[in-house]
Amino acid sequence: MTTKQRAYLKSLAMKIDPIFQVGKSSMTPTLTAAIAEALEARELIKISVLQNCADDPKEIAQMVGERTRSQVVQVIGKKIILYKEGKDDKKKIVLPK
């Protein structure tokens, strides 16, 4: 992913709300499956890491990215932005070259 594409995805992510929260149980297989499903449907999602989670948000982002085969766009504080190119052409986000 180029820096231009990353910047474009960051600008899109500014407008969306987090749809998942990672709590003290951290990353469970159920949460991972739900995130993978949401990535298939939306391509770009935001995840919030709660205060009671003992794990580092960057480590969580890396783990989720590997498990869901998605790209970590950005980690700001306790917010994680993930992107995975979808298969549906009608909903696809067109990235700049």
N, C-alpha and C positions, 0 to 999 in steps of 0.2 A: 504494500500500500504506500502510495506516495504521500508526501507532506501536504500536497494540495488536496488529495482525497480525504486525508485525515482531518484537515481543517474544515472541509465541507461537511463531513459527518459530525464534527463537533458543533458546528453551527446548527445543524438539524436537531441534534440532541439537546440543545439549550431549551427548546420549546416543549420537550416531552417530560412527563413525570415518571419517577421510578415505578416500575410495575412489580418488583420483587424486593423483599427485605431479607437480609441475612442476619439472623439473631445468634443467640448463644450456642445453639446446636451446630452452627457454622454450615458447611455444605453437606447436605444429606443427598442420597441418591434420588429421592423424590424431587427435591428442589432443582437438582441438576437436570432431570428429565423435563420438568416444567419450563426451565429456562431454554432448553433446546427446542421445545415445542413453540415457545413464544418467538424465538429467533427465526424459525421456519415461517411463522405467520407474519412477522413484522420487519425482519431484517435488522432493525436498529432498536436496542432496548437500553434502559437505564436501570441499574440495581443500586439499592441503598444498603449500606452496612450499618447496622444499629450499634449503639454505644456499648451494649452488653456483649458484643462479639469480641472474643479475645484475639482473633486472628488479624493479621495485617491485611488491609484492603487490596494492596498490590499482589500479595500472595494468593488471595482469594480470586482476584481477576485472572491471574495466570492459570490457576487450577481450573476455573470455569472455562476459560478459553481453550485449554487443552481438551477438556472433557466434551465440550460441545463443538469442537473444531471451528471456533469463531475467532475473530480478531478483537483484541482489546484496543479500543480507540483511545480511551483516556481513563485515568483514575485521578479524580480530584477529591482530596479529603476522604470522605466515606462514600463517594459516588463512583460507580463503575459504569462505563459505556462500552457496550459490545456490539459488533457488527458481524453478520454472516449473510453472504449473498444468497438470495432466495431463488427458487426455481420458477415461481410464477412471474411471467413477464409483465403482467398488468400492474402488479404491486411493486415492481423492482425499483430501487433507488438508482438513478443514473449518476454515476460518479464522474467527475471531471477527469480528463486525461493528463 
